[in-house]
Amino acid sequence: MIHHFDEIVNRRNTYSVKWDGGKIIKAMKLTERFDDDTIPLFIADMDLPVPQSLVDALHKTVDNRIYGYSLFPDEYYHAIQNWFKKRHDWDIKKEEIVYSPGTVHAINMAVRAFTEEGDGIIIQRPVYPPFTFAIENNNRKLLNNSLVCNSEGYYTIDFDDFEEKAKESTTKMFIMCNPHNPTGRIFNEEELKKLSKICTENNVLIVADEIHGDLIRRDQTFIPIAKIAENNDHIITCTAINKTFNVAGLHCTNMVIPNLKLRNRLKKTMGHQMASPFTIAALIAVYNDGEEWLEDVKEYIDGTMVMVKEFLAEKMPKVKVAIPEGTYIMWLDFSGYGISPEEVHDRIYNKANVLLEDGSMFGEEGISHQRICIPSPRPIVKEALERISREFEDLA
């Protein structure tokens, strides 16, 4: 590993939601306490420096001194195509790529473009809260195909329930998250083919959020669903550099939409979208020259996950946690303490002054859990864990 990710970069006073967003965070009632001593590990961005090739590309853009309307050059599309061919053996045509300023935006646009009020949309809780918001805020019907968790914290799909919901006449869409946030599951080829087959047979459109697809453990394989589906005409895939390379603030999602009619309809709903020159330069830089950095950051994250699991096993053995197959998120089960979720929250957020995310935000299936995002320098993560463990010593 040539990158030094233990370096602590001060992000306070840099307009960071994570480190400077106390007023917003309190207004959202995520916590009562947020101050200069808070350790925030709640939001899915990294506290790790980006690749130098990206820094250089952005400096070059800044040095131009003019930041006007920008177009997508062929190099932009080639970078996407080459990345997914090399990393995932997935062939993508240039015309299939549609830019969006974010994945949440893309999902909301897809909901509006391809469903009507009252239509059913399947999600798999516990899952990323904006999926729920995209459905309910657009007056669609939420159909929850809850993932099934075993005693080891491993989640699987209830296919009987999924098929039953897909067969409902008003079901029009399935919003899939793979790798799954927050459980960390990577659905395998058999699962993906089965999901695709059920959706094809019932005319259900799949909107696949695959933005964590490059952030997987070294012994795991991620397969884009559109790559292995017998018919990918019913699939819209969201990809992004945002998570992979820690550039969420540059707003760069790319949807892959093989079906021309779907593509045109979504473009019409979404309207004309233009990216900033910084976004364009960033994508080209990281997809062309960011692979070495990615391998290093994955190794660092893997090591941090082992550290978290070992720390909890020693200091908080009542917390159940499995190292996820993908993402940089860990899903902590506090049910072993036998106290209310409210008391768990108080001990972590107010007393330890560590900001995570309550599992209830992801659906009732997460009621006893906490989500922790761990792509920060290990000294920060360790300090957060030590603070939390001290607040639970009386329950050991």
Secondary structure, DSSP 8 states (H G I E B T S, - for coil): --S-TT-----TTTT-HHHH-HHHHHHTTS-S---TT-EE--SS--SS---HHHHHHHHHHHHT---------HHHHHHHHHHHHHHH-----GGGEEEES-HHHHHHHHHHHH--TT-EEEE-SS--HHHHHHHHTTT-EEEE---EE-TTS-EE--HHHHHHHHTSTTEEEEEEESS-TTT-----HHHHHHHHHHHHHTT-EEEEE-TTTT-B-TT-----HHHH-S-GGGEEEEEESTTTTT-GGG--EEEE---HHHHHHHHHHH------HHHHHHHHHHHHH-HHHHHHHHHHHHHHHHHHHHHHHHH-TTSB----SBSSEEEEE-GGG-S-HHHHHIIIIIIS-EE-EEGGGG-GGGTTEEEEE--S-HHHHHHHHHHHHHHTGGG-
